Amino acid sequence: MEKVIKASRPTEGEALYHIRLQEGDVPEYILLPGAPERTLKIAEGWNDVEEVAHYREYKTVRGNYNGVPIAATSTGIGCPSAEIAIHELNEIGVHTAIRVGTTGCIVPDFDLGDLIIPVAAVRKDGASQWYVEPEFPAFANPDVVSALAEACERLGYRYGYGVVYTVGSFYIGQGRPLSEDGYWPSWADKIIPDLQQQRVTNIDMDTAGQYIVGHLHDMRMGAILSVISNRVLDRWGDNGGEERACKAASEAIKILMERDSQPKTRIR
């Protein structure tokens, strides 16, 4: 008899359909870069690296970082594709995830190459609205925030905390004109000034949705973002930030695993 695959839980053989992974393929702690090629950038600091799966925007590599098992799965651009990855990773046992991404700063405190650890996010991502009402907060898990900060301190990286505006648009939604004389609604002029008044520090396309989806899957979520765009000075560039974010995220996973192995008195 032909095996029936449920439309509510699509699979490819024994693996989940999109990420092409099954239970046991990755550890319970994982890094979530957006770009598939960033999985390899992250893995440059690991040993025993191997590619486990790659389908569409979802590329997974695993290895060993300073004695602990570790993995990274790319999520693509934006929250709709990240929602799929987070849900399917949770289905195979992942309980802790750190987004490793890039961002544009809109305050003078940060510059190209700096690292931002978002403690909370403004939800304009376009995916989380289907999960909870707009008043529900998007926030990072405090344990993950603490581990990321400790990792940056250990490695000597310049970092800070932030509130990120996550929006499902790269151009008009982030206050970027399409062209000199193209479509430009009047309210777009106010996006960045209004966010600056609200003391928002930076803009991205993923973090809020990942925080919401992960939290509702009972996962610990966090993010570390390298600044590649300075909207105050209108400058663009990596300045080594991506590599530092990758290393800090791997170190944070190790810190979390070490902490989790210790007895706890705290509830949950």
Secondary structure, 3 states (H helix, E strand, C coil): CCCCCCCCCCEECCEECCCCCCCCCCCCEEEEECCHHHHHHHHCCCEEEEEEEEECCEEEEEEEECCEEEEEECCCCCHHHHHHHHHHHHHCCCCEEEEEEEEEECCCCCCCCCEEEEEEEEEECCCHHHCCCCCCCEECCHHHHHHHHHHHHHHCCCEEEEEEEEECCCCHHHCCCCCCCCCCCHHHHHHHHHHHHCCCCEEECCHHHHHHHHHHCCCEEEEEEEEEEECCCCEECCCCHHHHHHHHHHHHHHHHHHHHCCCCCCCC
